[in-house]
Amino acid sequence: MHRRVILGAAMAVGAPALAGLRPAAAQPRNPAWPRALNMGTAAPGGTYALYGPAWGQMAQEATGVQISYRTTQGPNQNIILVQRREVELGMVTMGVALQAWNGQGDWTQGNRFRDIRAIFPMYDTPFHGIALKSSGIASHAQLSGRSVGVGPRGGTPGTYYPIMLQHLGIRPSAVRYGSASDLAGQVQDRLLDTFLFATGVPAPAFSELEVQADVNYLDFTEEEVRRLTQQYPELAAGTLPMGTYRKQERPLRIVGMYNFAIVHRSLPEDLVYEITKSVLGQNARLRQAISAASETIAENWTKNTFLPFHPGAARYLREVGQAVPDSLIQA
């Protein structure tokens, strides 16, 4: 199995303001470009809600195109909205994108979403959980007969965690969906036994909960990791090192899935080129806004093996020395 270590640098607190950010131009730099674009993000408490506006501000500054943000349930809904062109920009995990591309997974209803294009790699998403220490829950294996939250129904954990638990023979008494902030609050109020999530680390909702209470972090056994990565090849094994969370007591063994920014295929090539350049070409500035951006580098384009890159994004990646094959580029 491919082994990775996911960096656990602390996420910037507060709004993702970018140091030294200049005001966006009043008009698009190219008159042929749209005056405004919409981006699908996700519910509060997850990384997308912070990461999206952070890179959107940079893209807006570089292009002069106004970018607004739409709160969504996460990758599934982002894909649907981009496909319909109700938003032009979005963020997805590659497992959900693979389901969309092939029309697999109940949420796709057999439809293939073939108008989405990758533009740049974002960061890795580890699956892990949190429970109050007083609950006695310290592992996934203890969750049979217990109530679990898994994030928004249209998000990556809401899509994958229920089937992952089922594959491991774990049968919770209830599976609840909702925003990360709400589900973490339900754990604190003892209305929910545990909250299982997948997002950039440290998960904001987890960090908030550990300030309020003593907690256990739930990871996977070596055998559980083997079974999950064998069943779901879009998952890969990894480790959350000590220091990812303040009250973490040991390194956490996890499975993870990479995130990519996407666009509708119809966006102009030169516009997508400038958007991609504005993000990947200013990594230090993006990291000041959100620590998950430490993995937002051109070299990580290789984490995508199936979703076509927009020609504008591929043009920039090739300019900076990345050998994106012709077979992975599609207008």
Backbone hydrogen bonds in HBPLUS format (Angstrom, degrees):
<---DONOR---> <-ACCEPTOR-->    atom                        ^
c    i                          cat <-CA-CA->   ^        H-A-AA   ^      H-
h    n   atom  resd res      DA  || num        DHA   H-A  angle D-A-AA Bond
n    s   type  num  typ     dist DA aas  dist angle  dist       angle   num
A0239-THR N   A0004-ARG O   3.09 MM 235  6.57 123.3  2.43 134.6 150.2     1
A0006-ILE N   A0239-THR O   3.03 MM 233  6.01 159.9  2.07 154.8 161.2     2
A0017-ALA N   A0015-ALA O   2.75 MM   2  5.62 140.7  1.90 105.8  94.4     3
A0021-LEU N   A0018-LEU O   3.22 MM   3  5.45 154.1  2.29 132.4 127.6     4
A0029-ARG N   A0063-THR O   2.85 MM  34  5.64 160.7  1.88 160.0 157.1     5
A0033-TRP N   A0030-ASN O   2.94 MM   3  5.55 162.9  1.97 122.0 127.6     6
A0066-GLN N   A0035-ARG O   3.02 MM  31  6.26 150.9  2.11 152.8 144.0     7
A0037-LEU N   A0066-GLN O   2.74 MM  29  6.19 150.5  1.82 161.9 171.5     8
A0068-SER N   A0037-LEU O   2.98 MM  31  6.46 158.1  2.03 155.6 161.2     9
A0088-GLU N   A0038-ASN O   3.04 MM  50  5.68 141.6  2.19 135.2 143.7    10
A0089-LEU N   A0038-ASN O   3.05 MM  51  6.20 154.4  2.11 159.6 161.3    11
A0039-MET N   A0068-SER O   2.85 MM  29  6.17 146.0  1.97 146.1 156.8    12
A0070-ARG N   A0039-MET O   2.80 MM  31  5.99 157.7  1.85 168.1 165.8    13
A0040-GLY N   A0089-LEU O   2.90 MM  49  6.28 159.6  1.94 144.4 145.5    14
A0041-THR N   A0070-ARG O   3.01 MM  29  6.07 166.6  2.03 159.7 158.0    15
A0050-LEU N   A0047-THR O   2.94 MM   3  5.46 145.7  2.06 116.0 125.6    16
A0051-TYR N   A0047-THR O   2.78 MM   4  5.85 175.0  1.78 164.9 166.6    17
A0052-GLY N   A0048-TYR O   2.92 MM   4  5.47 166.4  1.94 139.4 143.8    18
A0054-ALA N   A0050-LEU O   3.34 MM   4  6.44 146.3  2.46 139.7 149.2    19
A0055-TRP N   A0051-TYR O   3.09 MM   4  6.45 164.1  2.12 163.9 163.9    20
A0056-GLY N   A0052-GLY O   2.84 MM   4  5.89 150.7  1.93 152.2 162.1    21
A0057-GLN N   A0053-PRO O   2.97 MM   4  5.91 152.4  2.05 139.0 143.2    22
A0059-ALA N   A0055-TRP O   2.98 MM   4  6.25 157.8  2.03 149.1 154.9    23
A0060-GLN N   A0056-GLY O   2.88 MM   4  6.03 157.1  1.93 148.4 154.9    24
A0061-GLU N   A0057-GLN O   2.98 MM   4  6.16 158.9  2.03 145.5 150.9    25
A0062-ALA N   A0058-MET O   3.10 MM   4  6.29 154.7  2.16 144.0 150.4    26
A0063-THR N   A0059-ALA O   3.03 MM   4  6.12 146.0  2.15 147.5 155.6    27
A0064-GLY N   A0060-GLN O   2.81 MM   4  5.30 153.5  1.88 146.6 151.9    28
A0078-ASN N   A0074-GLY O   2.89 MM   4  6.00 157.6  1.94 157.6 164.1    29
A0079-ILE N   A0075-PRO O   2.93 MM   4  6.11 157.9  1.98 154.7 158.4    30
A0076-ASN N   A0154-GLY O   2.94 MM  78  5.01 138.6  2.12 168.4 171.9    31
A0080-ILE N   A0076-ASN O   3.15 MM   4  6.48 162.6  2.18 149.0 153.6    32
A0081-LEU N   A0077-GLN O   2.88 MM   4  6.05 164.7  1.90 153.8 157.8    33
A0082-VAL N   A0078-ASN O   2.89 MM   4  6.06 158.0  1.94 148.6 154.7    34
A0083-GLN N   A0079-ILE O   2.86 MM   4  5.98 164.8  1.88 152.5 157.3    35
A0084-ARG N   A0080-ILE O   3.02 MM   4  6.25 154.2  2.09 145.5 152.1    36
A0085-ARG N   A0081-LEU O   2.95 MM   4  5.84 109.7  2.45 129.3 146.7    37
A0086-GLU N   A0081-LEU O   2.82 MM   5  5.03 148.5  1.92 154.4 155.9    38
A0087-VAL N   A0081-LEU O   3.37 MM   6  5.57 153.5  2.44 113.4 112.3    39
A0085-ARG N   A0082-VAL O   2.94 MM   3  4.63 143.6  2.07  96.3 107.9    40
A0264-HIS N   A0088-GLU O   3.07 MM 176  5.35 135.0  2.28 141.6 145.1    41
A0090-GLY N   A0262-ILE O   3.02 MM 172  5.20 147.8  2.12 144.2 141.4    42
A0262-ILE N   A0090-GLY O   2.88 MM 172  5.20 165.8  1.90 134.8 137.6    43
A0092-VAL N   A0260-PHE O   2.95 MM 168  5.58 164.1  1.97 160.3 165.3    44
A0260-PHE N   A0092-VAL O   2.85 MM 168  5.58 155.0  1.91 157.5 165.9    45
A0097-ALA N   A0093-THR O   3.00 MM   4  6.25 157.9  2.05 149.6 156.8    46
A0094-MET N   A0258-TYR O   2.87 MM 164  5.82 155.5  1.93 170.5 174.1    47
A0098-LEU N   A0094-MET O   2.88 MM   4  5.93 145.4  2.00 135.7 144.0    48
A0099-GLN N   A0095-GLY O   3.11 MM   4  6.45 155.3  2.18 143.9 149.9    49
A0100-ALA N   A0096-VAL O   2.93 MM   4  6.23 157.1  1.99 148.4 155.0    50
A0101-TRP N   A0097-ALA O   2.86 MM   4  6.06 162.4  1.90 151.1 155.2    51
A0102-ASN N   A0098-LEU O   3.12 MM   4  6.24 156.6  2.18 147.3 152.6    52
A0103-GLY N   A0099-GLN O   2.81 MM   4  5.67 115.6  2.23 140.3 156.4    53
A0104-GLN N   A0099-GLN O   2.86 MM   5  4.66 154.7  1.92 138.3 141.9    54
A0103-GLY N   A0100-ALA O   3.29 MM   3  5.06 146.8  2.41  93.8 103.3    55
A0113-PHE N   A0100-ALA O   2.91 MM  13  5.29 170.2  1.92 133.1 136.4    56
A0108-THR N   A0105-GLY O   3.08 MM   3  5.79 151.3  2.17 120.7 127.7    57
A0109-GLN N   A0106-ASP O   3.11 MM   3  5.52 150.1  2.20 111.5 120.0    58
A0111-ASN N   A0108-THR O   2.89 MM   3  5.33 167.6  1.91 120.4 123.0    59
A0265-ARG N   A0115-ASP O   2.99 MM 150  5.50 152.6  2.07 158.6 159.9    60
A0117-ARG N   A0263-VAL O   2.93 MM 146  5.38 148.3  2.03 157.9 165.5    61
A0263-VAL N   A0117-ARG O   2.89 MM 146  5.38 148.3  1.99 147.3 157.7    62
A0118-ALA N   A0308-PRO O   2.89 MM 190  6.07 161.4  1.92 146.4 149.5    63
A0310-HIS N   A0118-ALA O   3.00 MM 192  5.99 160.6  2.04 162.5 159.4    64
A0119-ILE N   A0261-ALA O   2.91 MM 142  5.65 150.6  2.00 155.2 149.6    65
A0261-ALA N   A0120-PHE O   2.98 MM 141  5.52 165.8  2.00 163.9 167.3    66
A0122-MET N   A0259-ASN O   2.89 MM 137  5.27 162.6  1.92 146.6 140.9    67
A0259-ASN N   A0123-TYR O   2.90 MM 136  5.48 145.1  2.02 148.6 159.5    68
A0125-THR N   A0257-MET O   2.76 MM 132  5.07 140.4  1.92 129.9 143.1    69
A0257-MET N   A0125-THR O   2.90 MM 132  5.07 142.7  2.04 127.4 138.4    70
A0127-PHE N   A0255-VAL O   2.86 MM 128  5.75 167.9  1.88 175.3 174.2    71
A0128-HIS N   A0197-PHE O   3.05 MM  69  5.81 163.1  2.08 167.0 172.5    72
A0197-PHE N   A0128-HIS O   2.90 MM  69  5.81 176.9  1.91 164.8 164.5    73
A0129-GLY N   A0218-LEU O   3.01 MM  89  4.59 160.2  2.05 132.8 136.7    74
A0218-LEU N   A0129-GLY O   2.78 MM  89  4.59 163.7  1.81 119.2 125.0    75
A0130-ILE N   A0195-PHE O   2.94 MM  65  5.46 146.6  2.05 141.5 152.1    76
A0195-PHE N   A0130-ILE O   3.00 MM  65  5.46 164.8  2.02 158.9 163.8    77
A0131-ALA N   A0216-ASN O   3.01 MM  85  5.36 150.3  2.10 151.7 158.1    78
A0216-ASN N   A0131-ALA O   2.76 MM  85  5.36 160.2  1.80 159.2 165.0    79
A0135-SER N   A0132-LEU O   2.97 MM   3  5.43 155.3  2.04 111.4 119.2    80
A0133-LYS N   A0214-ASP O   2.94 MM  81  5.57 174.6  1.95 126.2 127.1    81
A0136-GLY N   A0133-LYS O   3.12 MM   3  5.69 157.3  2.17 115.2 121.5    82
A0142-GLN N   A0139-SER O   3.27 MM   3  5.67 157.0  2.33 107.9 114.2    83
A0143-LEU N   A0140-HIS O   3.02 MM   3  5.54 160.6  2.05 126.9 127.1    84
A0146-ARG N   A0143-LEU O   3.02 MM   3  5.09 158.4  2.07 130.0 127.2    85
A0145-GLY N   A0171-ARG O   2.83 MM  26  6.27 154.2  1.89 138.4 139.5    86
A0173-SER N   A0146-ARG O   2.86 MM  27  5.03 142.2  2.00 112.8 123.5    87
A0193-ASP N   A0147-SER O   3.15 MM  46  5.21 127.8  2.44 119.2 133.3    88
A0194-THR N   A0147-SER O   3.28 MM  47  6.73 138.8  2.46 149.1 159.8    89
A0148-VAL N   A0174-ALA O   2.93 MM  26  6.21 166.3  1.95 154.1 156.8    90
A0176-ARG N   A0148-VAL O   2.83 MM  28  6.20 163.1  1.86 155.9 161.6    91
A0149-GLY N   A0194-THR O   2.95 MM  45  6.38 148.5  2.05 145.5 155.7    92
A0196-LEU N   A0149-GLY O   2.77 MM  47  5.91 168.6  1.79 163.5 160.8    93
A0150-VAL N   A0176-ARG O   3.03 MM  26  6.39 151.6  2.11 171.3 178.0    94
A0178-GLY N   A0151-GLY O   3.05 MM  27  5.06 155.4  2.11  96.7 104.5    95
A0155-GLY N   A0152-PRO O   3.09 MM   3  5.28 166.0  2.11 114.0 115.8    96
A0159-THR N   A0155-GLY O   2.95 MM   4  6.10 134.3  2.17 142.7 154.7    97
A0159-THR N   A0156-THR O   3.15 MM   3  5.11 131.0  2.41  95.9 108.9    98
A0160-TYR N   A0156-THR O   2.83 MM   4  5.97 167.9  1.84 159.8 163.0    99
A0161-TYR N   A0157-PRO O   2.82 MM   4  5.08 146.8  1.93 127.7 138.9   100
A0164-MET N   A0160-TYR O   2.85 MM   4  5.99 150.7  1.94 159.4 169.1   101
A0165-LEU N   A0161-TYR O   2.91 MM   4  6.09 166.3  1.93 160.4 162.2   102
A0166-GLN N   A0162-PRO O   3.10 MM   4  6.24 157.4  2.15 139.6 146.2   103
A0167-HIS N   A0163-ILE O   2.96 MM   4  6.08 156.1  2.02 140.0 146.1   104
A0168-LEU N   A0164-MET O   3.08 MM   4  6.35 142.4  2.22 142.5 152.5   105
A0168-LEU N   A0165-LEU O   3.10 MM   3  5.08 123.4  2.43  93.9 108.5   106
A0170-ILE N   A0165-LEU O   2.88 MM   5  5.06 164.0  1.91 153.6 148.4   107
A0169-GLY N   A0166-GLN O   3.00 MM   3  5.06 159.1  2.04 105.6 111.7   108
A0183-LEU N   A0179-SER O   3.00 MM   4  6.25 168.1  2.02 159.2 162.0   109
A0184-ALA N   A0180-ALA O   2.98 MM   4  6.07 160.8  2.02 151.6 156.7   110
A0185-GLY N   A0181-SER O   3.08 MM   4  6.22 149.8  2.17 138.8 147.2   111
A0186-GLN N   A0182-ASP O   2.97 MM   4  6.32 144.9  2.10 144.2 154.1   112
A0187-VAL N   A0183-LEU O   3.05 MM   4  6.39 146.1  2.17 143.7 152.2   113
A0188-GLN N   A0184-ALA O   3.05 MM   4  6.36 160.9  2.09 147.8 152.6   114
A0189-ASP N   A0185-GLY O   2.92 MM   4  6.16 148.1  2.03 144.2 153.2   115
A0191-LEU N   A0186-GLN O   2.78 MM   5  4.96 153.9  1.85 159.7 158.9   116
A0190-ARG N   A0187-VAL O   3.03 MM   3  4.97 159.4  2.08 105.1 110.5   117
A0206-PHE N   A0203-ALA O   3.01 MM   3  5.26 121.7  2.36 106.2 121.1   118
A0207-SER N   A0203-ALA O   2.97 MM   4  6.23 163.8  1.99 163.5 168.6   119
A0208-GLU N   A0204-PRO O   2.98 MM   4  6.23 152.4  2.06 149.1 156.3   120
A0209-LEU N   A0205-ALA O   3.09 MM   4  6.24 154.9  2.15 139.4 145.9   121
A0210-GLU N   A0206-PHE O   2.99 MM   4  6.25 160.5  2.03 156.5 160.7   122
A0211-VAL N   A0208-GLU O   3.29 MM   3  5.42 140.5  2.46  98.0 108.7   123
A0212-GLN N   A0209-LEU O   2.97 MM   3  5.22 131.2  2.21 103.2 116.3   124
A0213-ALA N   A0209-LEU O   3.08 MM   4  6.31 136.6  2.28 151.4 163.9   125
A0220-PHE N   A0253-ARG O   2.92 MM  33  5.57 169.5  1.93 155.9 159.3   126
A0225-VAL N   A0221-THR O   2.96 MM   4  6.25 160.2  2.00 155.6 160.6   127
A0226-ARG N   A0222-GLU O   3.03 MM   4  6.27 157.8  2.09 143.5 149.5   128
A0227-ARG N   A0223-GLU O   2.99 MM   4  6.24 161.9  2.02 151.6 155.6   129
A0228-LEU N   A0224-GLU O   2.94 MM   4  6.10 161.9  1.97 151.4 156.4   130
A0229-THR N   A0225-VAL O   2.96 MM   4  6.05 173.1  1.96 157.7 159.6   131
A0230-GLN N   A0226-ARG O   3.09 MM   4  6.06 143.3  2.23 139.4 149.1   132
A0231-GLN N   A0227-ARG O   3.06 MM   4  6.18 153.3  2.14 142.4 149.0   133
A0232-TYR N   A0228-LEU O   2.79 MM   4  5.84 160.7  1.83 153.8 159.7   134
A0235-LEU N   A0232-TYR O   2.92 MM   3  5.78 168.8  1.94 129.1 132.6   135
A0236-ALA N   A0256-GLY O   3.11 MM  20  5.42 147.3  2.22 139.8 149.3   136
A0256-GLY N   A0236-ALA O   2.82 MM  20  5.42 153.7  1.89 149.5 158.0   137
A0238-GLY N   A0254-ILE O   2.94 MM  16  5.28 145.3  2.06 150.0 143.9   138
A0254-ILE N   A0238-GLY O   3.01 MM  16  5.28 169.4  2.02 136.3 139.0   139
A0240-LEU N   A0252-LEU O   2.84 MM  12  4.95 159.8  1.88 143.3 150.2   140
A0252-LEU N   A0240-LEU O   2.92 MM  12  4.95 160.6  1.96 142.2 145.8   141
A0244-THR N   A0241-PRO O   3.22 MM   3  6.09 148.2  2.33 143.2 144.1   142
A0248-GLN N   A0245-TYR O   3.38 MM   3  5.24 166.5  2.40 103.2 105.6   143
A0267-LEU N   A0264-HIS O   3.26 MM   3  6.13 176.7  2.26 128.1 129.1   144
A0272-VAL N   A0268-PRO O   3.09 MM   4  6.39 166.5  2.10 158.4 161.2   145
A0273-TYR N   A0269-GLU O   2.93 MM   4  6.11 152.3  2.01 147.8 156.3   146
A0274-GLU N   A0270-ASP O   3.14 MM   4  6.29 158.3  2.19 138.5 143.1   147
A0275-ILE N   A0271-LEU O   2.95 MM   4  6.26 156.2  2.01 151.2 158.3   148
A0276-THR N   A0272-VAL O   2.92 MM   4  6.05 170.4  1.93 151.6 154.1   149
A0277-LYS N   A0273-TYR O   2.92 MM   4  6.09 163.4  1.95 151.5 156.6   150
A0278-SER N   A0274-GLU O   2.91 MM   4  5.97 155.2  1.97 143.8 150.5   151
A0279-VAL N   A0275-ILE O   3.25 MM   4  6.54 142.7  2.40 145.8 154.2   152
A0280-LEU N   A0276-THR O   2.96 MM   4  6.08 161.8  1.99 166.5 165.3   153
A0281-GLY N   A0277-LYS O   2.82 MM   4  5.18 142.6  1.96 133.8 143.6   154
A0282-GLN N   A0279-VAL O   3.29 MM   3  5.58 166.0  2.31 109.1 113.2   155
A0286-LEU N   A0282-GLN O   3.13 MM   4  6.46 159.2  2.18 153.8 160.2   156
A0287-ARG N   A0283-ASN O   2.89 MM   4  6.10 154.4  1.95 154.7 161.3   157
A0288-GLN N   A0284-ALA O   3.28 MM   4  6.54 136.3  2.48 136.3 146.5   158
A0288-GLN N   A0285-ARG O   3.18 MM   3  5.25 131.5  2.43  94.9 107.6   159
A0289-ALA N   A0286-LEU O   3.02 MM   3  5.30 137.5  2.21 102.6 114.2   160
A0290-ILE N   A0286-LEU O   3.05 MM   4  6.40 153.1  2.13 149.5 157.5   161
A0293-ALA N   A0290-ILE O   3.11 MM   3  5.94 162.7  2.14 121.6 126.6   162
A0294-SER N   A0291-SER O   3.01 MM   3  5.86 162.9  2.04 127.6 128.6   163
A0295-GLU N   A0292-ALA O   3.32 MM   3  6.37 177.4  2.32 125.6 126.3   164
A0296-THR N   A0293-ALA O   2.90 MM   3  4.79 162.9  1.93 105.8 111.3   165
A0297-ILE N   A0295-GLU O   2.98 MM   2  5.63 131.4  2.23 104.4  90.2   166
A0300-ASN N   A0297-ILE O   3.05 MM   3  5.82 155.3  2.11 121.7 128.2   167
A0301-TRP N   A0298-ALA O   3.03 MM   3  5.83 154.8  2.09 129.2 129.3   168
A0303-LYS N   A0300-ASN O   3.06 MM   3  5.67 169.6  2.07 118.0 121.2   169
A0304-ASN N   A0301-TRP O   3.07 MM   3  5.89 166.7  2.08 123.3 126.7   170
A0309-PHE N   A0328-LEU O   2.77 MM  19  6.05 175.1  1.77 145.7 145.7   171
A0330-GLN N   A0309-PHE O   3.16 MM  21  6.24 164.5  2.19 160.0 161.4   172
A0313-ALA N   A0310-HIS O   2.98 MM   3  5.33 120.8  2.34 109.3 123.6   173
A0314-ALA N   A0310-HIS O   2.97 MM   4  6.26 166.2  1.99 162.1 166.5   174
A0315-ARG N   A0311-PRO O   2.94 MM   4  6.03 150.1  2.03 142.1 149.7   175
A0316-TYR N   A0312-GLY O   3.38 MM   4  6.67 156.6  2.44 140.5 144.6   176
A0317-LEU N   A0313-ALA O   3.00 MM   4  6.30 170.6  2.01 157.5 160.0   177
A0318-ARG N   A0314-ALA O   2.89 MM   4  6.05 160.5  1.93 151.9 156.6   178
A0319-GLU N   A0315-ARG O   3.05 MM   4  6.23 148.4  2.15 140.5 149.5   179
A0319-GLU N   A0316-TYR O   2.99 MM   3  4.96 115.2  2.42  95.4 112.0   180
A0320-VAL N   A0316-TYR O   3.14 MM   4  6.50 141.4  2.30 151.5 161.2   181
A0322-GLN N   A0317-LEU O   2.92 MM   5  5.28 156.8  1.97 149.2 144.9   182
A0321-GLY N   A0318-ARG O   3.03 MM   3  5.09 157.2  2.08 111.2 111.4   183
A0324-VAL N   A0322-GLN O   3.02 MM   2  5.82 135.3  2.22 102.3  90.2   184
A0328-LEU N   A0325-PRO O   2.98 MM   3  5.53 161.1  2.01 116.5 122.5   185
A0329-ILE N   A0326-ASP O   3.15 MM   3  5.35 154.0  2.22 119.0 116.6   186
